[in-house]
Amino acid sequence: MALTDWMTAFERAQASDLTSDLERAYEAALLIQGFELEYYNDRPVRPELELGIPRQTQAQMLRRFKAALKLCRTSLEELEQNRGQLDGQEHRQLQLIESVVSRYGRRTPLPSMARSPNLLPSSLLNVFDGVRRQLDPEAEATMVAGFRRRRDSTLVSLRILLLLLLVPLLIQQVSRNVVISPLVDVYSRDMPILSYPQPHLQQAAIKKLQLYQSEVEFEALLAGKTPPSRDEMQSALAGKAEELRNDADRESNNAIKNIIADACGFLGFIAVCWFGQRDIRVLRGFLDEVLVGLSDSAKAFAIILFTDIFVGFHSPEGWTVLLEGVEDHFGLPHHESFIMLFIATFPVVLATILKYWIFRYLNRVSPSSVATLHSMNGGG
């Protein structure tokens, strides 16, 4: 049993190394594509050309290009030997790496201007290669290893996703109710930093007190009684003022509790990200596979839903409710000017970033999704 566990752990370690090599090579290939699109008009990089940029910037870009190309070449040899263990999304990543490396040859970074034609079409060669892999005696073991690696990747992704969601929430709630709340209630009167004055709470209490006085006089008039005397009104107002002061102190303490508890939850989130860096890389690959697996209509629908919620016609009301909720959570006064300024600027910036992402990334990776998006959005 111990030998089986050791072999399973060894297989998982190999699968993790393979995933890490694929992710690094894929990011390097995307970096090279970015250089081609930004500096060479979507053509291969040519180090001998003089670009219209400072020489230091060009030299730095070429150093990064050579390092990325070297990483793609060294990783491609190992990835090609374990091609059978890759799933659909990882196959597409490997094809991108192969296409980048093929543009610059195997030995020299300079692109070859003359290419010898293949004797047979590449699609037919791929069919022969697929048949050869199916007839390979080790094909079953390779397929089982690939299935185990994908299963482990899914389990790791779900685990780290739950940890990222639940750990900060549990830390925030437990620390607030068990540790922070009793301490703030005990030391808030003795420590000025925990009982700082909040003018907006005092103003709200004054308005409530004035409303209470008007209600008492109005109820007395409706009942046909004489209005309360000055001493009776003063006594009633004193009791109501004490009650409103206690409510204001409670709201101020709740704001302090929320700030400290949220800080503890944020530290918990950072700790999960720090100790789960490898799992987060696996989660990124899993999310990429899920998103790429969506149909063009589903991708376009998700983009339209996101834009209509956050930058659409009805988004100002949603942002107003959200910002007022945040201000109440942290005990801050409502600033209408700040809310209006935020609504006038942030959705515009968000829409600009989304359009730039569609232009630079989605238009190159999935042009059909962009066409479907324009069709579903009324051609706009």
C-alpha positions in Angstrom: 0.0 0.0 0.0 2.9 2.4 0.8 4.5 1.6 -2.6 1.2 2.5 -4.3 0.9 5.8 -2.4 4.5 6.6 -3.3 3.9 5.9 -7.0 0.7 8.0 -6.9 2.6 10.9 -5.3 5.4 10.5 -7.9 2.9 10.6 -10.8 1.2 13.7 -9.3 4.6 15.4 -9.0 5.4 14.6 -12.6 2.0 15.9 -13.8 2.5 19.1 -11.7 5.9 19.7 -13.3 4.5 19.1 -16.8 1.7 21.6 -16.1 4.2 24.2 -14.8 6.5 23.8 -17.9 3.5 24.2 -20.2 2.3 27.3 -18.4 5.7 28.9 -18.5 6.2 28.1 -22.2 2.7 29.3 -23.0 3.2 32.6 -21.3 6.5 33.0 -23.1 4.8 32.3 -26.4 2.1 34.9 -25.6 4.9 37.4 -24.8 6.5 36.8 -28.2 3.2 37.2 -29.9 2.7 40.5 -28.1 6.1 41.7 -29.4 5.2 40.7 -32.9 1.9 42.6 -32.7 3.2 45.7 -31.0 6.5 46.3 -32.8 6.4 44.3 -36.1 2.8 44.7 -37.3 1.9 41.0 -36.5 5.0 39.7 -38.3 8.0 37.7 -36.9 10.6 39.5 -34.9 13.6 40.7 -36.8 16.4 41.8 -34.6 18.4 43.4 -37.4 15.7 46.0 -38.0 15.8 49.4 -36.4 12.5 50.3 -34.8 11.3 53.8 -34.1 11.8 53.4 -30.4 14.8 54.2 -28.1 17.7 51.8 -28.5 17.7 50.9 -24.9 14.0 49.9 -25.1 14.6 47.8 -28.2 17.6 46.1 -26.6 15.6 45.2 -23.6 12.7 43.9 -25.8 15.1 41.7 -27.8 16.7 40.3 -24.6 13.2 39.4 -23.3 12.3 37.9 -26.8 15.4 35.7 -26.9 14.9 34.5 -23.3 11.2 33.7 -24.1 12.1 31.9 -27.3 14.8 29.8 -25.5 12.3 28.8 -22.9 9.7 27.8 -25.5 12.3 25.6 -27.3 13.6 23.9 -24.2 10.1 23.2 -22.9 8.8 22.0 -26.2 11.1 19.0 -26.3 9.7 17.7 -23.0 6.1 18.6 -23.8 6.2 16.7 -27.1 7.3 13.5 -25.4 4.2 13.7 -23.1 1.7 14.9 -25.7 -0.7 12.1 -24.9 -1.2 13.3 -21.3 -2.5 16.7 -22.4 -6.2 17.6 -22.5 -7.9 19.7 -25.1 -7.0 23.1 -23.7 -3.4 22.1 -23.1 -3.2 20.8 -26.7 -4.2 24.2 -27.9 -1.6 25.8 -25.7 1.0 23.4 -27.1 0.0 24.2 -30.7 0.5 27.9 -30.0 4.0 27.1 -28.6 4.8 25.0 -31.7 3.6 27.7 -34.1 5.8 30.3 -32.4 8.9 28.1 -32.4 8.3 27.0 -36.0 8.3 30.7 -37.1 11.9 31.0 -35.9 13.2 27.6 -36.6 14.9 25.3 -34.2 18.4 26.7 -34.1 18.4 30.4 -35.0 16.0 33.1 -33.8 15.9 34.7 -37.3 12.9 33.7 -39.4 13.6 31.6 -42.4 12.3 33.3 -45.6 12.2 30.1 -47.7 10.3 27.1 -46.5 10.4 23.7 -48.1 6.9 22.4 -48.9 5.7 19.2 -47.2 5.1 16.1 -49.4 1.8 15.4 -47.7 -0.8 17.8 -46.3 -0.4 18.5 -42.6 -4.0 17.4 -41.9 -3.3 14.0 -43.4 -0.1 13.8 -41.4 -2.0 14.6 -38.2 -4.4 11.7 -39.0 -1.5 9.3 -39.4 0.0 10.5 -36.2 -3.3 10.0 -34.3 -3.6 6.4 -35.6 0.0 5.8 -34.6 -0.7 7.0 -31.1 -3.8 4.8 -30.8 -1.9 1.7 -31.8 1.0 2.5 -29.5 1.2 -0.3 -26.8 1.6 2.4 -24.1 -1.4 4.4 -25.3 -3.7 3.1 -22.6 -1.2 3.9 -19.8 -0.6 7.3 -21.3 -4.4 8.0 -21.5 -4.9 6.8 -17.9 -2.1 9.0 -16.7 -3.6 12.0 -18.6 -7.0 11.3 -17.1 -5.5 11.1 -13.6 -3.7 14.4 -14.1 -6.8 16.1 -15.3 -8.8 14.7 -12.4 -6.1 16.0 -9.9 -6.1 19.3 -11.7 -9.9 19.6 -11.3 -9.8 18.6 -7.6 -6.9 21.1 -6.9 -8.8 23.9 -8.7 -12.0 23.3 -6.8 -10.1 23.1 -3.5 -8.2 26.3 -3.9 -11.3 28.1 -5.2 -13.2 27.1 -2.0 -10.3 28.1 0.1 -10.1 31.5 -1.6 -13.8 32.0 -0.9 -14.3 30.4 2.5 -11.1 31.1 4.4 -11.4 35.0 4.3 -15.1 34.8 5.0 -14.7 32.5 8.0 -11.8 34.5 9.4 -13.8 37.7 9.1 -16.9 36.3 10.8 -15.1 34.4 13.5 -12.6 37.1 14.4 -15.4 39.7 14.5 -17.8 37.8 16.7 -15.4 36.0 19.0 -12.3 38.3 19.4 -12.8 41.8 18.0 -16.4 42.5 19.1 -15.8 41.8 22.9 -12.5 43.7 22.9 -14.0 46.8 21.2 -17.0 46.8 23.5 -14.7 46.7 26.6 -12.0 49.2 25.5 -14.0 51.6 23.3 -14.7 54.0 26.1 -11.1 54.1 27.3 -9.3 54.3 24.0 -10.1 57.4 21.9 -9.0 55.7 18.7 -11.9 53.2 19.1 -14.5 55.9 19.9 -13.7 58.7 17.5 -16.5 61.2 17.0 -18.6 60.9 13.8 -20.4 64.2 13.0 -22.8 62.5 10.5 -24.1 60.2 13.2 -24.7 63.1 15.5 -26.5 65.0 12.8 -28.7 62.0 12.1 -29.5 61.7 15.8 -30.5 65.4 16.0 -32.9 64.9 13.1 -34.4 61.8 14.7 -34.8 63.8 18.0 -36.6 66.6 16.2 -38.8 64.1 14.5 -39.6 62.5 17.8 -40.6 65.8 19.4 -43.0 66.5 16.4 -44.5 63.0 16.7 -45.2 63.5 20.5 -46.9 66.8 19.9 -48.9 65.4 16.9 -50.1 62.4 18.8 -51.3 64.6 21.6 -53.2 66.8 19.2 -54.9 63.8 17.5 -55.9 62.3 20.9 -57.5 65.6 21.9 -55.1 66.0 24.9 -53.2 69.1 25.9 -49.6 69.1 24.6 -47.0 68.0 27.1 -45.6 70.7 29.3 -42.0 71.9 28.9 -40.7 69.8 31.7 -42.5 66.7 30.4 -41.2 67.3 26.9 -37.7 67.9 28.2 -37.8 64.7 30.2 -39.0 62.7 27.2 -36.5 64.3 24.9 -33.7 63.5 27.4 -34.6 59.8 27.5 -34.8 59.7 23.7 -31.5 61.5 23.3 -29.8 59.0 25.6 -31.3 56.2 23.5 -30.1 57.8 20.2 -26.6 58.4 21.7 -26.3 54.7 22.5 -27.4 53.8 19.0 -24.8 56.2 17.5 -22.1 54.7 19.7 -23.2 51.2 18.7 -23.0 52.1 15.0 -19.5 53.7 15.5 -18.3 50.5 17.3 -19.8 48.4 14.5 -17.8 50.4 11.9 -14.6 49.8 13.9 -15.4 46.1 14.2 -16.0 45.8 10.4 -12.7 47.6 9.6 -10.6 45.3 11.8 -12.5 42.1 10.8 -12.2 43.0 7.1 -8.4 43.5 7.6 -8.1 40.1 9.2 -10.1 38.5 6.3 -7.9 40.3 3.8 -4.7 38.9 5.5 -6.3 35.5 5.4 -6.9 35.9 1.6 -3.2 37.0 1.1 -2.0 33.9 3.2 -4.1 31.5 1.0 -2.6 33.1 -2.2 0.9 33.0 -0.8 0.9 29.4 0.3 -1.2 28.2 -2.7 0.7 29.7 -5.6 1.1 26.4 -7.3 -2.6 25.6 -6.9 -3.5 29.0 -8.2 -1.6 28.4 -11.4 -3.5 25.1 -11.8 -6.8 27.1 -11.2 -5.8 29.5 -13.9 -5.4 26.7 -16.4 -8.7 25.1 -15.3 -10.6 28.4 -15.8 -8.9 28.9 -19.2 -10.1 25.5 -20.2 -13.7 26.2 -19.0 -13.8 29.6 -20.7 -12.3 28.3 -24.0 -14.8 25.4 -23.9 -17.7 27.8 -24.0 -19.4 28.4 -27.3 -19.2 31.7 -29.2 -22.7 32.6 -28.2 -22.1 31.8 -24.6 -19.0 34.0 -24.6 -20.8 36.8 -26.2 -23.7 36.5 -23.8 -21.4 36.6 -20.8 -19.6 39.8 -22.1 -22.9 41.5 -22.8 -24.3 40.6 -19.4 -21.1 41.9 -17.7 -21.2 45.2 -19.6 -24.9 45.8 -19.1 -24.6 45.2 -15.3 -21.5 47.3 -14.7 -21.3 49.8 -17.5 -24.8 49.7 -19.0 -27.8 52.0 -18.8 -29.0 50.9 -15.4 -25.5 50.6 -13.8 -25.6 54.1 -12.0 -28.4 52.9 -9.7 -26.4 49.7 -8.9 -23.2 51.6 -8.2 -25.0 54.1 -6.0 -26.5 51.3 -3.9 -23.1 49.5 -3.7 -21.2 52.6 -2.7 -23.7 53.6 -0.1 -23.6 50.1 1.3 -19.8 50.3 1.5 -20.0 53.7 3.3 -22.5 52.3 5.8 -20.3 49.2 6.4 -17.3 51.4 7.3 -19.2 54.1 9.1 -18.5 56.8 6.6 -20.8 59.7 5.7 -22.6 59.7 2.4 -20.9 62.0 -0.1 -23.1 62.6 -3.1 -20.4 64.4 -5.0 -18.0 61.5 -4.6 -20.6 59.0 -5.7 -21.5 61.0 -8.8 -17.9 61.5 -9.7 -17.2 57.8 -9.3 -20.2 56.8 -11.4 -19.1 59.3 -14.1 -15.5 58.0 -14.4 -15.1 54.4 -13.3 -17.7 52.7 -15.6 -16.1 54.6 -18.5 -12.6 53.4 -17.6 -14.0 49.8 -17.2 -15.7 49.9 -20.6 -12.5 51.2 -22.2 -10.5 48.4 -20.7 -13.0 45.8 -21.9 -13.0 47.2 -25.4 -9.2 47.2 -25.5 -9.2 43.6 -24.3 -11.6 42.6 -27.0 -9.5 44.3 -29.6 -6.1 43.0 -28.4 -6.9 39.5 -27.1 -10.3 38.2 -28.0 -10.2 39.4 -31.6 -7.0 37.3 -32.1 -7.9 34.3 -30.0 -11.6 33.9 -31.0 -12.7 36.1 -33.9 -16.0 34.3 -34.3 -16.8 35.3 -30.7 -16.3 38.9 -31.6 -18.5 38.6 -34.6 -21.2 36.9 -32.5 -20.9 39.7 -29.9 -21.5 42.4 -32.6 -24.5 40.5 -33.9 -26.1 40.0 -30.5 -25.3 43.6 -29.5 -27.2 45.0 -32.5 -24.1 45.5 -34.6 -22.7 48.1 -32.2 
